[in-house]
C-alpha cells in the first residue's frame, strides 16, 4: 500500500497502528528508512504507535511486574499469538520485533502506552533504543490506563487527550519540507487546505477471536471509534474521510478508487498543501 501511494506521487505519508499493528508500523518504519537511504521510496513523515508490541520475545520486565494490573492482556495470550504469527521464525527477527532492528535515521515516532499494561516496557525500551540511535521518539505514559486505551474515545478523557496529541504530532510532521532534515514550525491553521483519509480494514473482516485483541472488542466499537475520530477532525475544520478495505488484492482497488474520488494531494498542487494521513484500523 505504501509503495502504491508513493508511486502515485504522494510524499507526505504517515503510518499509524495499535498493539500488534503498532509493532508492524515500527517495523515498516525501519524498512522504509532503509529504502529511503537507497532512494527507492520516500521516508515516512511520522510514525504513531498506540501502544506497540515491539518485542515478540516477551523479554520486558513489565511482562511480570504489571501482570497483576493488566485486565486485558496476559503473557499466555501473547505466547499463543506470537506462535501463530512467527511459525518457527526467530522472535527477535526485527521484521516481527522492531525493538531489535536498526533504529537510526527514523522519522519522528510517537508512542502512547498505559502504565497498567504488560507491554509497558515494549514502548519504554523502544523509545530508549531510538534515542540512543539518534532518532526522535516521543513517549507518553498514561497513569491507570490499559492496552489500546485511546480507542475508547466515548468513555476515557485520556483517550481524547492522547488522540489530540497524536493529531497535533501528525499535523506538525506532515508539514515537513524535507522528511530527513527540515521540520517547519507549525503553520497557522489552514481549514481550506487539509483533508485526511483514514484507511483501515473493514470491521466485518476482522477475526475477533484473535487472543491479542481486548475482550469484548467488536465491529460496533470500531465503527463508533472511527465516527468519533472523524467528528473530532471536522470540529477542527479539517475534512475527515474513511476508506475501509478488505485485506486482499481487492482492497488495493478500493483504495485506488478512494484516492481517485477526492482531491488528496501530497505534493502541494496549485500552491496548496494537502495533508494525507493513512491510518491502520484500530
Residue pairs with C-beta under 8 A, 6 or more apart in sequence:
1 199
1 252
1 255
1 278
2 13
2 15
2 28
2 32
2 41
2 44
3 41
4 252
4 255
4 256
5 13
5 259
5 276
5 278
6 13
6 41
6 42
8 259
9 266
9 267
10 264
10 266
10 267
10 276
11 42
11 179
11 266
11 267
12 45
12 174
12 176
12 266
12 275
12 276
13 42
13 44
13 45
13 266
13 276
13 277
13 278
14 44
14 45
14 46
14 47
14 48
14 170
14 173
14 174
14 277
14 278
14 279
15 25
15 28
15 29
15 44
15 46
15 47
15 48
15 278
15 280
16 22
16 25
16 47
16 48
16 49
16 50
16 166
16 170
16 277
16 278
16 279
16 280
17 23
17 24
17 25
17 48
17 49
17 50
17 52
17 279
17 280
17 282
18 49
18 50
18 51
18 52
18 148
18 150
18 151
18 280
18 282
19 50
19 51
19 52
19 53
19 147
19 148
19 212
19 213
20 53
20 81
20 85
20 212
21 280
21 281
21 282
22 48
22 49
22 50
22 51
22 52
22 53
22 54
23 49
23 52
23 53
23 54
23 56
23 96
23 97
23 98
23 122
24 280
25 47
25 48
25 49
25 52
25 280
26 47
26 49
26 52
26 54
26 98
26 109
26 126
27 94
27 95
27 96
27 97
27 98
27 101
28 44
29 44
29 47
29 98
29 106
29 107
29 109
30 94
30 98
30 101
30 102
30 103
30 106
31 95
32 41
32 43
32 44
33 43
33 102
33 104
33 105
33 106
33 107
34 102
35 41
36 42
36 43
36 105
36 179
36 180
37 105
42 179
43 105
43 107
43 179
43 180
44 107
44 179
45 107
45 108
45 173
45 174
45 176
45 179
46 107
46 108
46 109
46 110
46 169
46 170
46 173
46 174
47 106
47 107
47 108
47 109
47 110
48 109
48 110
48 166
48 169
48 170
49 109
49 110
49 111
49 112
49 123
50 111
50 112
50 148
50 150
50 151
50 162
50 166
50 282
51 111
51 112
51 113
51 114
51 117
51 119
51 122
51 123
51 147
51 148
52 98
52 111
52 119
52 122
52 123
52 126
53 78
53 119
53 122
53 212
54 97
54 98
54 99
54 122
54 123
54 125
54 126
55 91
55 97
55 99
55 100
55 121
55 122
55 125
56 82
56 85
56 86
56 91
56 92
56 96
56 97
57 91
57 92
57 97
58 75
58 78
58 79
58 82
58 91
60 118
60 119
60 120
60 121
60 122
60 124
60 125
61 121
62 117
62 118
62 119
62 120
62 121
62 122
62 124
63 75
63 118
63 121
66 115
66 116
66 117
66 118
66 120
67 74
67 75
67 118
69 116
69 117
70 116
70 117
70 118
70 146
70 147
71 116
71 146
72 117
72 146
72 147
72 214
72 215
73 117
73 118
73 119
73 147
73 212
74 118
75 118
77 211
77 212
78 118
78 212
80 211
81 210
81 211
81 212
82 91
85 96
86 93
86 96
89 96
91 97
92 100
93 100
94 100
94 101
94 102
95 101
98 126
99 122
99 125
99 126
99 129
102 133
103 126
103 129
103 130
103 132
103 133
103 135
104 133
104 134
104 135
105 134
105 135
105 180
106 130
106 133
106 135
106 136
106 137
107 135
107 136
107 173
107 179
108 136
108 137
108 138
108 169
108 173
108 183
109 126
109 127
109 130
109 135
109 136
109 137
109 138
110 137
110 138
110 140
110 165
110 166
110 169
111 123
111 126
111 127
111 137
111 138
111 139
111 140
112 123
112 140
112 142
112 149
112 150
112 162
112 165
112 166
113 119
113 120
113 122
113 123
113 124
113 139
113 140
113 141
113 142
113 145
114 120
114 141
114 142
114 144
114 145
114 146
114 147
114 149
115 141
115 142
115 143
115 144
115 145
116 144
116 145
116 146
117 145
117 146
117 147
119 147
120 141
123 139
123 141
124 139
124 141
126 137
127 137
127 138
127 139
130 136
130 137
131 137
138 169
140 162
140 165
142 149
142 158
142 162
145 156
145 158
147 214
148 214
148 282
149 156
149 158
149 159
149 162
150 158
150 159
150 162
150 163
150 166
150 282
151 159
151 221
151 225
151 282
152 159
152 225
153 159
153 160
153 163
153 224
153 225
153 228
153 229
153 232
154 224
154 225
154 228
160 232
163 229
163 232
164 232
167 232
167 233
167 236
168 186
170 275
170 277
171 186
171 194
171 275
172 183
172 186
173 183
174 275
174 276
174 277
175 184
175 186
175 187
175 273
175 275
176 182
176 183
176 184
177 184
189 236
189 237
190 273
191 237
191 238
192 272
193 272
193 273
193 274
193 275
194 237
194 238
194 239
194 274
194 275
195 238
195 239
195 241
195 262
195 263
195 264
195 274
195 275
195 276
196 233
196 238
196 239
196 240
196 241
196 275
196 276
196 277
197 241
197 242
197 243
197 258
197 259
197 262
197 264
197 276
197 277
197 278
198 226
198 229
198 230
198 240
198 241
198 242
198 243
198 277
198 278
198 279
199 243
199 244
199 245
199 255
199 258
199 278
199 279
199 280
200 226
200 242
200 243
200 244
200 245
200 279
200 280
200 281
200 282
201 244
201 245
201 246
201 247
201 251
201 280
201 281
202 244
202 245
202 246
203 218
203 219
203 222
203 223
203 244
203 281
204 219
205 246
205 247
206 219
206 222
206 281
208 217
208 218
208 219
222 281
222 282
225 282
226 242
229 240
230 240
230 241
230 242
231 240
233 239
233 240
234 240
241 258
241 262
243 254
243 255
243 258
244 281
245 251
245 252
245 254
245 255
246 254
263 274
264 274
264 276
265 272
265 274
265 276
266 274
266 275
266 276
268 274
